[in-house]
Amino acid sequence: MIDRRKRDIGNLEKAPTDLLVEHKVIESDDNTIVRAIALGWSKAVTGARVQIIPVS
């Protein structure tokens, strides 16, 4: 089923970030740990995809 509801992409980012912190994948989601967030809609992705890129 195609979901045609209008959504605010910025609101959809919070839950995955909080989950990464809760499961200790990342230490925190503040600016000392998360340096950038890129959000976008894609017809090529079914569901959701979260990609974590470590920066040294």
Order of alpha helices (4+ residues) and beta strands (2+ residues): alpha
